């Protein structure tokens, strides 16, 4: 399982966030704030994250893309139509409507080949010190949940970045990280049963169960203090 080991990352945050996404919620107070406030800077009036990825996947475009993805691949595992889109071309980017944020991971594609579920995630912009180490395990978790839901094994996770960057204030941290040893034990994540369905219901116990599996194996280098999100 792809967990950064060059510094310790808070595993429970990306687990809770991905469960929040899978549920289709868009208010941080609905489950997510029990674990983190990382989306608070991106809320719009009404405490709504307009670009909440899960809401885009499940409700924003008038169809449940994630639900239809599962139904499609259950019916036809060889389908090449398993595309889920987060980016709304009517409003996002290109000088469009101003909002607290626009999606960074803007589309992912799922294919089942040889009994394994592969995911390709395309990201327009990724902060390599804080965003990337958080996004990769989050979407890898979604890949595992989809594979389990569809009764196949997980395959390759690909993370494609158009603009990968290190902010000036993170440069010292980056230098410290690349000087550290990389020989940490691998982490294997076996999901609890029915993880996708439980995530849809925003099951708090699922966060704890997945986190327990990860932290029992996770042996990273020490935490780097003082890292701040650049808005």
C-alpha positions in Angstrom: 0.0 0.0 0.0 1.5 3.4 -1.0 2.2 5.2 2.2 5.0 7.8 2.4 7.8 6.7 4.8 10.2 9.7 4.4 8.1 11.4 7.0 5.2 10.4 9.2 1.8 11.3 7.7 -1.5 11.2 9.7 -3.1 8.1 8.2 -6.6 8.6 9.8 -7.1 11.9 7.8 -6.9 10.4 4.3 -9.0 7.4 5.4 -11.8 9.6 6.7 -11.5 12.0 3.7 -11.9 9.1 1.2 -14.9 7.7 3.1 -16.4 11.2 3.1 -15.8 11.4 -0.7 -17.3 7.9 -1.2 -20.5 8.9 0.6 -21.1 11.9 -1.7 -21.2 14.5 1.1 -20.1 18.1 0.6 -20.4 19.6 4.1 -17.3 19.0 6.3 -19.5 19.0 9.4 -21.1 15.8 8.0 -18.6 13.2 9.2 -15.3 14.8 8.1 -14.7 17.3 10.9 -14.7 14.4 13.4 -11.2 13.7 12.0 -9.8 16.8 10.3 -10.5 20.4 9.3 -8.4 20.4 6.2 -11.3 21.4 4.0 -12.5 24.3 6.1 -10.5 26.8 4.1 -12.3 25.8 1.0 -15.9 26.1 2.2 -18.4 28.4 0.5 -21.5 30.0 2.1 -23.6 27.4 4.0 -20.5 25.5 5.0 -20.5 23.7 1.7 -17.4 22.6 -0.2 -18.7 23.4 -3.7 -16.0 21.2 -5.4 -16.2 18.3 -2.8 -14.9 15.4 -5.0 -17.4 12.9 -3.7 -20.3 15.2 -4.3 -19.1 15.7 -7.9 -18.8 12.0 -8.3 -22.3 11.2 -7.0 -24.6 14.1 -7.3 -23.3 17.3 -9.0 -23.8 16.3 -12.6 -27.3 14.8 -12.1 -26.0 11.2 -12.1 -24.2 9.0 -9.6 -21.0 8.4 -11.5 -19.5 6.2 -8.8 -22.6 4.0 -8.5 -22.9 3.7 -12.3 -19.2 2.8 -12.4 -19.8 -0.2 -10.1 -22.9 -1.2 -12.0 -21.1 -1.0 -15.3 -18.2 -3.1 -14.3 -20.4 -5.6 -12.6 -22.3 -6.1 -15.9 -19.2 -5.8 -18.2 -15.8 -6.1 -16.5 -14.1 -5.5 -19.8 -15.7 -2.1 -20.4 -13.4 0.8 -21.2 -16.1 3.4 -20.2 -15.2 3.4 -16.5 -14.5 7.2 -16.3 -15.4 9.4 -13.4 -15.1 13.2 -13.8 -14.7 15.8 -11.0 -14.1 18.8 -13.2 -17.1 20.9 -14.2 -16.2 22.7 -17.4 -19.2 25.0 -17.0 -17.6 26.7 -14.0 -14.1 25.4 -13.1 -11.0 27.1 -14.3 -10.5 29.2 -17.4 -11.4 32.3 -15.6 -14.8 30.9 -14.6 -16.9 31.4 -11.5 -14.8 32.3 -8.5 -15.1 29.8 -5.6 -13.0 28.5 -2.7 -11.2 25.9 -4.8 -11.2 23.9 -8.0 -10.5 20.2 -8.2 -6.9 19.1 -8.3 -7.6 15.4 -9.1 -10.1 16.0 -11.9 -10.8 12.6 -13.4 -10.0 8.9 -12.8 -10.4 5.9 -15.0 -11.0 2.3 -13.8 -10.3 -0.8 -15.9 -10.4 -4.5 -15.0 -7.8 -6.4 -16.9 -6.9 -10.0 -16.1 -9.1 -10.0 -13.0 -7.4 -7.0 -11.5 -8.8 -3.5 -11.1 -6.5 -0.7 -12.3 -7.0 3.0 -11.6 -5.5 5.9 -13.4 -5.9 9.2 -11.5 -5.2 12.5 -13.4 -4.2 15.5 -11.3 -3.9 19.1 -12.7 -1.8 20.3 -9.8 -0.1 18.6 -6.9 1.8 20.0 -3.9 4.5 17.3 -3.6 5.1 17.7 0.1 1.6 17.8 1.6 -0.9 17.1 -1.2 0.8 14.2 -3.1 1.5 12.0 0.0 -2.1 12.4 1.0 -3.8 12.0 -2.3 -2.0 8.8 -3.4 -3.0 6.6 -0.4 -6.5 8.2 -0.5 -7.2 7.2 -4.0 -5.4 3.9 -3.6 -7.9 3.2 -0.8 -10.7 4.0 -3.2 -9.2 1.6 -5.7 -9.1 -1.2 -3.0 -12.7 -0.5 -2.0 -13.9 -0.7 -5.6 -11.9 -3.9 -6.2 -13.4 -5.5 -3.1 -16.9 -4.4 -4.1 -16.5 -5.9 -7.5 -14.9 -9.1 -6.3 -11.6 -8.7 -8.1 -8.0 -8.1 -7.0 -6.4 -4.6 -7.0 -4.1 -4.0 -9.8 -1.9 -0.9 -10.7 -2.6 2.5 -9.3 -1.2 5.3 -11.6 -1.0 8.9 -10.5 -0.6 11.4 -13.4 0.4 15.0 -12.5 0.3 17.9 -14.9 2.0 20.3 -12.6 4.0 18.8 -9.7 5.6 21.4 -7.5 7.4 22.1 -4.2 6.5 25.5 -2.6 9.3 27.7 -1.3 8.3 27.3 2.3 8.5 23.5 1.9 12.0 23.4 0.3 13.9 22.7 3.5 11.5 19.9 4.3 12.0 18.4 0.8 15.8 18.5 1.3 15.5 16.8 4.7 13.2 14.1 3.2 15.4 13.1 0.3 18.4 12.7 2.7 16.5 10.1 4.7 16.9 6.3 4.3 14.2 4.6 2.2 14.4 1.0 3.5 11.2 0.9 5.4 9.0 -2.3 5.6 6.2 -2.6 3.1 2.6 -2.0 4.2 -0.2 -4.4 3.1 -3.8 -3.3 3.5 -6.4 -6.0 3.8 -9.8 -4.2 3.9 -12.6 -5.1 6.3 -15.5 -6.8 4.7 -18.0 -4.6 2.8 -15.8 -1.5 3.0 -17.3 0.3 0.0 -20.9 -0.1 1.3 -19.8 0.9 4.8 -18.0 4.0 3.4 -21.2 5.0 1.6 -22.9 5.0 5.0 -20.1 7.1 6.6 -19.2 4.3 9.1 -17.0 5.7 11.8 -15.9 2.2 12.8 -14.5 1.7 9.3 -12.0 4.6 9.8 -10.7 3.0 13.0 -10.5 -0.5 11.5 -8.5 0.5 8.4 -6.3 2.8 10.5 -5.5 0.0 12.9 -4.3 -2.2 10.1 -2.1 0.5 8.7 -0.5 1.8 11.9 0.3 -1.7 13.0 2.7 -1.9 10.0 3.6 1.7 9.3 7.2 2.5 10.3 8.0 5.9 8.8 10.8 8.4 9.5 10.0 11.0 12.1 7.4 13.7 11.5 8.5 17.0 10.1 6.9 19.7 12.2 5.5 23.1 11.0 4.4 22.1 7.5 1.6 24.4 6.3 -0.8 24.2 3.5 -0.3 26.9 0.8 -3.7 28.3 -0.3 
